[in-house]
Amino acid sequence: MKEGCENLEELKKGSQDLKREVMDGGWCVSCGVCVEACPYIKALGDRVAVIHDCRLDDGNCYKICPRTETDYHTLSKMVHQKDEYEPVLGGHRKLYFARAAQEKFSEPAQYGGVVTALAALALSENEVDAALLTGNSPGNRPQPVLARKEEEVVAAAGSKYTVCPTVKGLYKTNDDDRVLVVGRPCQVTGLRKLQHRTEMRQGKNVELIIGLFCFFSLRYDFYDFLQDELGIDAVCGMDIPKDGDVRVLSPSGKHEVPLDKIRPLIKQGCHSCFDPTSELSDISVGSTESDPGWCTLIVRTEKGDALVQKAIAQKVIEVQPYPAEKEKQLREAVVNKKRRVLLEQHDFAPINSSYLNMDEKMRQFLKGRGENV
C-alpha cells in the first residue's frame, strides 16, 4: 500500500487546483471541510466555490478535501492504530441493533434516535463542549448547528436528505472547544485528513466523530421538486427501498415517488463515494433496512466504545445482537457500492475513482476479481 497521505503532503497544490480538479468537474460533495478554512472558499446553500484566487500554490484546502488523493488504509491506521484494513465495513469492534431508550430522543428523530441520544449524553457527561450537527433553517433547508445544550441537540434531530456543508461550522468553534461532529462519510474522511495532514487547530478540536451511513445525498433542487411535484415543503422521513418507489413522509401524509424521478437530483460527486458507512468515524449509525424504530450501530474505536458502553449502562440507549443475515446483507450492499466506484460503471451518472490511492491487490479483490486480502 502506498502511503497516500504522505504523497499528498509532498504535492504543491492550492485552491485553483481544487477548483479545477474537484469543483469544476462536478466531484465536490459539499462537505464543507474547505469552507472557511480558506477565506476565499465560501458556501451558498449546497454549493461550494472558490470566490477569489488566493495565489497560493500550496494549500490546506487541497490536502483536506475528501475528493483529492485519499488512502483509506493509511487513514484507518491513524484511527485504529492497527495495520490491518478491513476493506468492506472498515475497522470496528462491535455491531449492534440499537435505539434510544428515552422518548425525548427517539420521538423527534429517525431510525431510533441513537445519534441524538449519544450526542446529548456526550455533552451532559462533559465528554465534549459542543456538538456540530445539521439542523434546519427556515424554509426547511439544512444548516450547521453548534449545540452546547441537550435541547439544542434535540432540536436538530431528524435525518436530512440533502447535502449540507456542515463542517464549515467547525471553524466557528472556540480554541479550547472539544467537539463531537456528526457527519456524512465524505465529511468524516475530510475531518480525518484534516487531523492527519495539517497543524490546523480545528483538527485537534475534534474529539469524537459519529458518522452516518450514506449511499447518496440530494441537491437542494430536491425541495423545489417536493413543492412542484407533491405540493409539500417539508419532509419528516424518507425511505429508499431496494425495489420500488421512494417513500416520502411529510406533515400532510405519505407519498410515493418513482426512484427515476429522484435520481437526477443526487449530487454527482456522491456516485464516486467509496465509503457508505463512515468507516473512519468513532461510531457509525445507519438504517437497519427492516425496522424503522431501530438503527445499525457500528462501534469502531476505543473512544466510541466508551461512549456507547456508558450510554448502555445509563439506559440512554438499548442494544440487541446484530443478526448474521443482516450483517451479510449490509456487507453485500457496501461491496456493491464500492465495486461500482472502482469499475466506474453506473447507468445514470459519471464516476471518478482517480482520487482513491489503493494497491492493486485490494482493488482487484473489491472488484470481485481477486482473492481475499
C-alpha positions as CSV (number, residue, x, y, z in Angstrom):
1,M,0.0,0.0,0.0
2,K,1.4,3.4,-1.0
3,E,1.4,6.0,1.8
4,G,-1.1,8.3,0.1
5,C,-1.3,10.9,2.8
6,E,2.5,11.3,2.8
7,N,2.5,11.5,-1.0
8,L,-0.2,14.2,-0.9
9,E,1.9,16.2,1.6
10,E,4.6,16.4,-1.0
11,L,2.3,17.8,-3.7
12,K,2.2,21.6,-4.1
13,K,-1.4,22.3,-4.9
14,G,-3.8,25.0,-3.8
15,S,-7.3,26.4,-4.3
16,Q,-7.1,26.7,-8.1
17,D,-6.1,23.1,-8.4
18,L,-9.0,22.2,-6.0
19,K,-11.3,24.3,-8.2
20,R,-10.1,22.7,-11.5
21,E,-9.9,19.1,-10.3
22,V,-12.8,18.8,-8.0
23,M,-15.3,21.7,-8.2
24,D,-15.3,22.3,-12.0
25,G,-15.6,18.5,-12.7
26,G,-18.7,18.2,-10.5
27,W,-17.0,15.9,-7.9
28,C,-17.5,18.3,-5.0
29,V,-19.8,16.8,-2.3
30,S,-20.4,20.0,-0.4
31,C,-18.9,18.5,2.8
32,G,-17.7,22.0,4.0
33,V,-14.3,20.9,5.2
34,C,-12.6,23.5,3.0
35,V,-15.2,26.3,3.5
36,E,-13.8,28.9,5.8
37,A,-10.5,27.0,6.1
38,C,-9.6,29.5,3.4
39,P,-11.2,33.0,3.4
40,Y,-11.7,32.7,-0.3
41,I,-13.8,29.5,-0.3
42,K,-17.4,30.0,0.6
43,A,-20.7,28.1,0.5
44,L,-24.1,29.3,-0.7
45,G,-26.8,26.7,0.0
46,D,-25.5,23.4,-1.2
47,R,-22.8,24.9,-3.4
48,V,-19.2,25.5,-2.6
49,A,-17.0,27.8,-4.6
50,V,-13.6,29.5,-4.7
51,I,-14.6,33.1,-4.9
52,H,-11.1,34.6,-5.3
53,D,-7.6,33.3,-6.2
54,C,-5.5,33.4,-3.1
55,R,-2.5,32.9,-5.3
56,L,-1.0,30.2,-3.1
57,D,0.3,27.2,-5.0
58,D,0.3,25.1,-1.8
59,G,-2.8,25.0,0.4
60,N,-4.5,23.0,3.1
61,C,-7.8,23.3,1.2
62,Y,-6.5,20.8,-1.3
63,K,-5.0,18.4,1.2
64,I,-8.1,18.1,3.3
65,C,-10.7,17.6,0.5
66,P,-12.2,14.1,0.6
67,R,-12.1,14.0,-3.3
68,T,-8.3,14.7,-3.6
69,E,-5.9,11.7,-3.2
70,T,-7.2,9.6,-0.4
71,D,-5.7,6.4,1.1
72,Y,-8.3,4.8,3.4
73,H,-5.7,2.2,4.6
74,T,-3.4,4.9,5.9
75,L,-6.2,6.9,7.5
76,S,-7.5,3.7,9.0
77,K,-4.1,3.1,10.6
78,M,-4.3,6.5,12.2
79,V,-7.8,6.0,13.5
80,H,-7.5,2.4,14.8
81,Q,-3.7,2.2,15.5
82,K,-3.7,-1.1,13.6
83,D,-2.0,-2.0,10.3
84,E,-4.8,-4.3,9.2
85,Y,-7.5,-2.7,7.0
86,E,-11.0,-4.3,6.8
87,P,-11.8,-3.4,3.1
88,V,-15.6,-3.7,3.3
89,L,-17.0,-2.3,6.6
90,G,-13.8,-0.7,7.8
91,G,-12.3,-1.3,11.3
92,H,-14.8,-2.0,14.0
93,R,-15.2,-3.6,17.4
94,K,-18.9,-4.2,17.8
95,L,-22.0,-4.3,15.7
96,Y,-25.5,-3.8,17.2
97,F,-29.1,-3.1,16.6
98,A,-29.8,0.0,18.7
99,R,-32.3,2.6,19.7
100,A,-32.7,5.4,22.1
101,A,-34.3,4.3,25.4
102,Q,-36.0,7.6,26.1
103,E,-38.8,9.1,24.0
104,K,-37.4,12.6,24.2
105,F,-34.6,11.4,21.9
106,S,-36.5,8.8,19.7
107,E,-39.7,10.8,19.0
108,P,-38.2,13.7,17.0
109,A,-35.6,11.5,15.3
110,Q,-35.5,8.8,12.6
111,Y,-34.2,5.3,13.0
112,G,-34.4,5.1,16.8
113,G,-32.8,8.4,17.8
114,V,-29.4,6.9,18.7
115,V,-27.3,9.7,17.3
116,T,-29.4,12.3,19.2
117,A,-29.1,10.3,22.4
118,L,-25.3,9.8,22.1
119,A,-24.6,13.4,21.3
120,A,-26.8,14.6,24.2
121,L,-25.0,12.2,26.6
122,A,-21.6,13.3,25.5
123,L,-22.5,16.9,26.3
124,S,-24.2,16.1,29.6
125,E,-21.2,14.0,30.8
126,N,-18.7,16.7,29.8
127,E,-17.1,14.4,27.2
128,V,-17.3,17.3,24.8
129,D,-18.0,21.0,24.9
130,A,-20.1,21.2,21.7
131,A,-21.7,19.0,19.1
132,L,-21.6,20.1,15.4
133,L,-24.8,18.9,13.9
134,T,-27.0,19.5,10.8
135,G,-30.2,21.3,11.7
136,N,-32.9,23.0,9.7
137,S,-33.2,26.7,8.9
138,P,-36.4,28.5,8.0
139,G,-37.6,27.0,4.7
140,N,-36.6,23.5,5.7
141,R,-33.0,23.9,4.4
142,P,-30.3,22.2,6.4
143,Q,-27.7,24.3,8.1
144,P,-24.8,23.7,10.5
145,V,-25.7,23.8,14.2
146,L,-23.2,24.1,17.1
147,A,-25.1,22.6,20.0
148,R,-24.0,23.1,23.6
149,K,-27.1,22.0,25.4
150,E,-29.3,18.9,25.2
151,E,-32.3,20.9,24.0
152,E,-30.2,22.2,21.1
153,V,-29.3,18.6,20.1
154,V,-32.9,17.5,20.2
155,A,-34.0,20.5,18.1
156,A,-31.5,19.4,15.4
157,A,-32.8,15.7,15.4
158,G,-34.0,14.0,12.3
159,S,-32.5,12.8,9.1
160,K,-31.6,15.4,6.4
161,Y,-31.7,14.2,2.8
162,T,-29.8,17.0,1.0
163,V,-26.2,17.8,1.2
164,C,-25.1,20.5,3.6
165,P,-21.5,21.9,4.1
166,T,-21.9,21.2,7.9
167,V,-18.2,21.0,8.6
168,K,-17.7,24.7,7.9
169,G,-19.2,25.2,11.4
170,L,-16.0,23.8,12.9
171,Y,-14.2,27.0,12.0
172,K,-16.6,28.9,14.3
173,T,-15.6,26.9,17.4
174,N,-13.5,28.3,20.3
175,D,-9.8,27.5,20.5
176,D,-10.3,25.2,23.5
177,D,-13.6,23.5,22.4
178,R,-13.7,19.7,22.4
179,V,-16.2,19.0,19.6
180,L,-18.3,16.0,18.6
181,V,-19.1,16.1,14.9
182,V,-22.0,14.2,13.3
183,G,-21.5,13.9,9.5
184,R,-21.7,12.0,6.3
185,P,-18.9,9.7,5.1
186,C,-17.3,12.4,3.0
187,Q,-17.3,14.7,5.9
188,V,-15.7,12.1,8.2
189,T,-13.0,11.5,5.6
190,G,-12.3,15.2,5.3
191,L,-12.1,15.5,9.1
192,R,-9.6,12.7,9.3
193,K,-7.5,14.2,6.6
194,L,-7.6,17.5,8.5
195,Q,-6.3,15.7,11.6
196,H,-3.6,13.8,9.7
197,R,-2.2,16.3,7.3
198,T,-2.3,19.8,8.9
199,E,-1.4,21.6,12.0
200,M,-4.7,23.5,11.9
201,R,-6.3,23.9,15.3
202,Q,-9.7,22.7,14.2
203,G,-8.4,19.1,13.6
204,K,-7.2,19.0,17.2
205,N,-10.6,20.2,18.4
206,V,-12.4,17.2,17.0
207,E,-12.9,14.9,20.0
208,L,-15.4,12.4,18.6
209,I,-17.0,11.6,15.2
210,I,-20.3,10.0,14.7
211,G,-20.6,9.0,11.1
212,L,-23.8,8.4,9.2
213,F,-24.5,5.7,6.6
214,C,-25.0,7.5,3.3
215,F,-25.3,5.9,-0.2
216,F,-26.1,9.3,-1.7
217,S,-27.4,12.8,-0.8
218,L,-29.6,15.1,-2.8
219,R,-29.1,18.6,-4.2
220,Y,-31.2,21.5,-2.9
221,D,-33.3,21.2,-6.0
222,F,-35.0,18.4,-4.1
223,Y,-37.0,20.9,-2.2
224,D,-38.2,22.5,-5.4
225,F,-39.2,19.1,-6.6
226,L,-41.2,18.4,-3.5
227,Q,-43.1,21.6,-3.9
228,D,-43.7,21.3,-7.6
229,E,-44.5,17.5,-7.7
230,L,-46.0,16.8,-4.4
231,G,-47.1,20.2,-3.1
232,I,-45.2,19.9,0.1
233,D,-42.3,21.9,1.6
234,A,-41.2,19.7,4.5
235,V,-40.0,16.1,4.9
236,C,-40.4,14.1,8.2
237,G,-38.9,10.9,6.8
238,M,-37.8,9.2,3.6
239,D,-37.0,5.6,2.8
240,I,-35.5,4.3,-0.4
241,P,-36.2,0.5,-0.6
242,K,-34.2,-1.9,-2.7
243,D,-37.0,-2.2,-5.1
244,G,-40.0,0.1,-5.7
245,D,-40.8,3.7,-5.2
246,V,-39.3,6.2,-2.8
247,R,-41.5,6.7,0.2
248,V,-41.7,10.3,1.5
249,L,-43.4,11.2,4.7
250,S,-44.5,14.8,5.1
251,P,-46.7,16.6,7.7
252,S,-49.6,16.1,5.3
253,G,-49.1,12.3,4.8
254,K,-47.2,9.7,2.9
255,H,-46.2,10.0,-0.7
256,E,-44.6,7.5,-3.2
257,V,-42.3,8.8,-5.8
258,P,-40.6,6.8,-8.6
259,L,-36.9,6.4,-8.0
260,D,-36.2,7.5,-11.5
261,K,-37.5,11.0,-10.6
262,I,-35.2,11.2,-7.6
263,R,-32.0,10.0,-9.3
264,P,-31.4,13.2,-11.3
265,L,-31.3,15.1,-8.0
266,I,-28.5,13.1,-6.5
267,K,-25.3,15.2,-6.0
268,Q,-23.0,14.0,-8.8
269,G,-20.0,13.5,-6.5
270,C,-21.9,11.1,-4.4
271,H,-21.8,8.4,-7.1
272,S,-18.0,8.3,-6.6
273,C,-18.1,7.7,-2.8
274,F,-16.1,4.7,-1.8
275,D,-17.3,4.7,1.9
276,P,-21.0,4.5,2.5
277,T,-20.7,3.5,6.2
278,S,-18.4,6.3,7.5
279,E,-15.7,3.7,8.3
280,L,-13.2,6.3,9.6
281,S,-15.6,7.5,12.4
282,D,-15.6,6.6,16.0
283,I,-19.2,5.4,15.8
284,S,-21.3,4.7,12.7
285,V,-25.1,4.8,12.6
286,G,-27.5,3.8,9.8
287,S,-30.7,2.2,8.9
288,T,-31.5,-1.5,9.5
289,E,-33.4,-1.7,6.3
290,S,-36.1,-3.6,8.2
291,D,-37.3,-1.9,11.4
292,P,-37.5,2.0,11.3
293,G,-37.6,2.0,15.1
294,W,-34.0,0.7,15.4
295,C,-30.7,1.5,13.7
296,T,-27.5,-0.3,12.8
297,L,-24.8,0.8,15.2
298,I,-21.1,0.1,14.4
299,V,-18.7,0.8,17.3
300,R,-15.3,1.5,15.7
301,T,-12.8,3.0,18.2
302,E,-11.9,2.9,21.9
303,K,-13.4,6.4,22.3
304,G,-16.6,5.4,20.5
305,D,-16.9,2.2,22.6
306,A,-16.5,4.1,25.8
307,L,-19.4,6.4,24.9
308,V,-21.6,3.6,23.8
309,Q,-21.0,1.5,26.9
310,K,-21.8,4.5,29.1
311,A,-25.0,5.0,27.1
312,I,-26.0,1.4,27.6
313,A,-25.1,1.4,31.3
314,Q,-27.1,4.6,31.9
315,K,-30.0,3.3,29.9
316,V,-29.8,6.1,27.4
317,I,-29.8,3.6,24.5
318,E,-30.6,-0.1,24.3
319,V,-29.0,-2.6,22.0
320,Q,-29.5,-6.1,20.6
321,P,-27.1,-8.5,18.9
322,Y,-26.8,-7.9,15.2
323,P,-28.3,-10.8,13.2
324,A,-25.8,-12.6,11.0
325,E,-28.1,-12.4,8.0
326,K,-28.4,-8.7,8.4
327,E,-24.6,-8.3,8.5
328,K,-24.4,-10.3,5.3
329,Q,-26.9,-8.0,3.6
330,L,-25.0,-4.9,4.8
331,R,-21.7,-6.2,3.5
332,E,-23.2,-7.1,0.2
333,A,-24.7,-3.5,-0.2
334,V,-21.3,-1.9,0.7
335,V,-19.3,-4.2,-1.6
336,N,-21.7,-3.4,-4.5
337,K,-21.3,0.3,-3.9
338,K,-17.5,0.1,-3.7
339,R,-17.4,-2.1,-6.8
340,R,-19.5,0.4,-8.8
341,V,-17.0,3.1,-7.9
342,L,-13.9,1.1,-8.7
343,L,-15.3,-0.2,-12.0
344,E,-16.6,3.4,-12.8
345,Q,-19.8,1.9,-14.1
346,H,-23.2,3.4,-13.4
347,D,-26.3,3.5,-15.6
348,F,-27.2,7.1,-14.9
349,A,-24.1,9.1,-13.6
350,P,-20.4,9.6,-14.3
351,I,-18.0,8.2,-11.7
352,N,-14.4,9.2,-10.9
353,S,-12.3,6.9,-8.8
354,S,-9.0,8.6,-9.6
355,Y,-8.8,10.1,-6.0
356,L,-8.5,6.6,-4.5
357,N,-5.0,5.5,-3.6
358,M,-5.2,1.8,-3.3
359,D,-2.9,-1.1,-4.1
360,E,-3.8,-3.4,-7.0
361,K,-4.5,-6.5,-4.8
362,M,-7.2,-4.8,-2.8
363,R,-8.6,-3.1,-5.9
364,Q,-9.0,-6.4,-7.7
365,F,-10.5,-8.0,-4.6
366,L,-13.1,-5.4,-4.3
367,K,-13.9,-5.6,-8.0
368,G,-14.6,-9.3,-7.4
369,R,-11.6,-10.4,-9.4
370,G,-9.0,-11.3,-6.7
371,E,-8.5,-13.4,-3.6
372,N,-9.3,-12.2,-0.1
373,V,-6.8,-9.6,1.3
